[in-house]
């Protein structure tokens, strides 16, 4: 069934709402760009253009020259904003410290997140970036854009901001870099009213949910990542826009264990597609791979002579649980031992497919190294169905949030709270049984400690009675 949004979608026609003409968008020559120098001396940044890779400095200089040649009434903030940004960045390189300061909370009316206040601590030297606020724009699920949308938002940002963007930030948002406080409300109005586009999350709130390409283009997706991402984005609008959490909280949705949005490394709550029945096997296709009739890895490694495909060397021996073998010319899999690594499926996609009883595994606690160092998610729910209206998913989310909001310290991520209180306590709060997959290092970090009510006879039982029943 095709994905359908829950409200009518506005079709953006760039030619009707565009701000700049083609002549204004292409207002300099290659020769002018070659000879262009910004108003500040930036030798360290100039040096970044000499490497083998494209440089943001080159892109910024193009933007600076473009602004130099626009008429005054075609920009709502100072034309030298990029020049001053590069000049201050050069100074930061020289001093070994940033010259951005936190100048207080700034945002749009009714929202507490989505805008990141940024101010220069040297406004006299770089007046065009005295204010240089960042706006996060909520990306569409799986980042599907059309050119009308992209051209429209580029025009808007050129007109009311610096023209500098990030596509995409780590959270997933389309990030608009550099505007003044006075422009925030007009930008917000045009985003929401003209483009039917919301801003994303920032601050101590739910950050913009992000998902992989899912069932839209990927045959391995075990659930509809786009639909679940869209549903939770719509359902948790208050948590997304009005900060009330101890710190940031991220959802990320991987359709299968290949993990194309790296949810296991970057999300406080990771949703990874999985299956609980057997991997489907096409034995004729297996034989075709062995015979060299089908290129392994979807042909990704063609162009070089890698030799004949060796299923033992390239699949069986690389299985982390050694749950696969060949017998009488057929591939066999001990499915209860499979840990869903996806390697065999990736190597032989025409022969192997995920099972049909699909759902999600939920993991909690990943984060970047801010307070306690980097952490990967811990598996909490081995399997859960993920079907609309996702009430089971929402119930789990809210139970986690309730504990975290009650017990979490300021700027303490969920993973750090679990680390401080222990995994057994987290499972007790969620009323979930422990599972072997939760143990990171078997035999070295046992994490289940018995309670007195769980032990027959409690702590006061007589050891002599026990030994009388269990003589050596």
LINGI-V602443 format. One record per helix or strand of 2 or more residues. SS is the DSSP state (h for helix, s for strand). FROM is the first residue (numbers start at 0). TO is the last residue. If there is no record, write none. Layout:
# LINGI-V602443
ss:SS from:FROM to:TO
ss:SS from:FROM to:TO
This chain:
# LINGI-V602443
ss:h from:13 to:16
ss:h from:21 to:24
ss:h from:29 to:34
ss:h from:42 to:49
ss:h from:55 to:67
ss:h from:71 to:73
ss:h from:80 to:94
ss:s from:99 to:100
ss:s from:114 to:115
ss:s from:118 to:119
ss:h from:126 to:128
ss:s from:133 to:136
ss:h from:140 to:142
ss:h from:146 to:159
ss:s from:163 to:165
ss:s from:173 to:176
ss:h from:180 to:193
ss:s from:209 to:210
ss:h from:213 to:215
ss:h from:224 to:234
ss:h from:236 to:240
ss:s from:250 to:253
ss:h from:262 to:265
ss:s from:268 to:274
ss:s from:279 to:280
ss:h from:282 to:289
ss:h from:295 to:298
ss:h from:310 to:313
ss:h from:315 to:317
ss:s from:323 to:326
ss:s from:329 to:332
ss:h from:334 to:336
ss:h from:342 to:346
ss:s from:351 to:352
ss:s from:357 to:363
ss:s from:377 to:383
ss:h from:390 to:406
ss:h from:413 to:420
ss:h from:422 to:429
ss:h from:435 to:437
ss:h from:451 to:453
ss:h from:462 to:468
